[in-house]
Amino acid sequence: MKRKELESFLQQVDDFEKPKLLLEQYPTRPHIAACMLYTIHNTYDDIENKVIGDLGCGCGMLSIGAAMLGAGLCVGFDIDEDALEIFNKNVKEFELTNIDMIQCNVCSLSETISKSFDTIIMNPPFGTKHNKGMDMSFLKIALQMARAAVYSLHKSSTREHIQKKADEWKIKMDVIAELRYDLPASYKFHKKKTEDVCYFMEQHYQEKLPRRC
Ligand SMILES: C[S@@+](CC[C@H](N)C(=O)[O-])C[C@H]1O[C@@H](n2cnc3c(N)ncnc32)[C@H](O)[C@@H]1O
């Protein structure tokens, strides 16, 4: 499937009806989702036939894209029942059978699912307002869950902090792309319509590269 084709499918994914500010509910735009997933698939081969986890899956934009690119199974995790209801409707409309979803607080996922996924993809809450540190909690859990790699979107202003943490955790981190993120109009407290955000994709090669390189 071509990237443009994926993007046009993703434009049909329904998003949050009443986004909850406290949960930082804003969807990844189809263009960003398609670029991110296409790169993970084409450049890193971390989607096709892989077991994928999508942390803070919301209405399923990333999970649905991964499933369309041939994931073996993609499991979405989100705390919010309303978001998962929309996710479920989206999955039915796209007639996808390689997707599942779990309602839970990602921060309380138990260690029993450690290394149960090949790849983790996510657009986590940025943790900027009420949820300070949430982005890092999601990252830490994602790295525990993934056997091979974690691909995650973050604000560019947090890059240095994340790099420091990656060094501390002995994880190799690459910034794979920088994108301009359009915040939805529903978040009225944002003065600017767009904000510079980059996505980092963190390669986690614990066995192959025990030390950062
Ligand atoms: C930025 S949105 C991303 C939504 C979706 N992944 C996408 O890319 O369109 C963050 C998501 O994280 C969920 N979330 C926030 N806190 C959470 C938590 N503690 N556990 C699980 N999900 C959480 C929100 O409900 C929301 O759906």
The ligand as an ORCA input file, in Angstrom:
! r2SCAN-3c Opt
* xyz 0 1
  C      -2.677     12.129     22.442
  S      -4.020     11.000     22.603
  C      -3.554      9.867     21.321
  C      -4.726      9.087     20.773
  C      -4.393      8.101     19.656
  N      -3.313      7.227     19.999
  C      -4.032      8.767     18.383
  O      -2.852      8.708     18.040
  O      -4.895      9.344     17.729
  C      -3.566     10.181     24.131
  C      -4.463      9.045     24.544
  O      -3.964      8.523     25.778
  C      -5.073      8.134     26.598
  N      -4.613      8.136     27.991
  C      -4.328      9.192     28.776
  N      -3.913      8.771     29.981
  C      -3.926      7.410     29.955
  C      -3.574      6.379     30.884
  N      -3.108      6.667     32.108
  N      -3.706      5.096     30.512
  C      -4.179      4.773     29.279
  N      -4.522      5.699     28.357
  C      -4.385      6.994     28.672
  C      -6.140      9.158     26.286
  O      -7.423      8.694     26.600
  C      -5.904      9.398     24.789
  O      -6.732      8.557     24.030
*
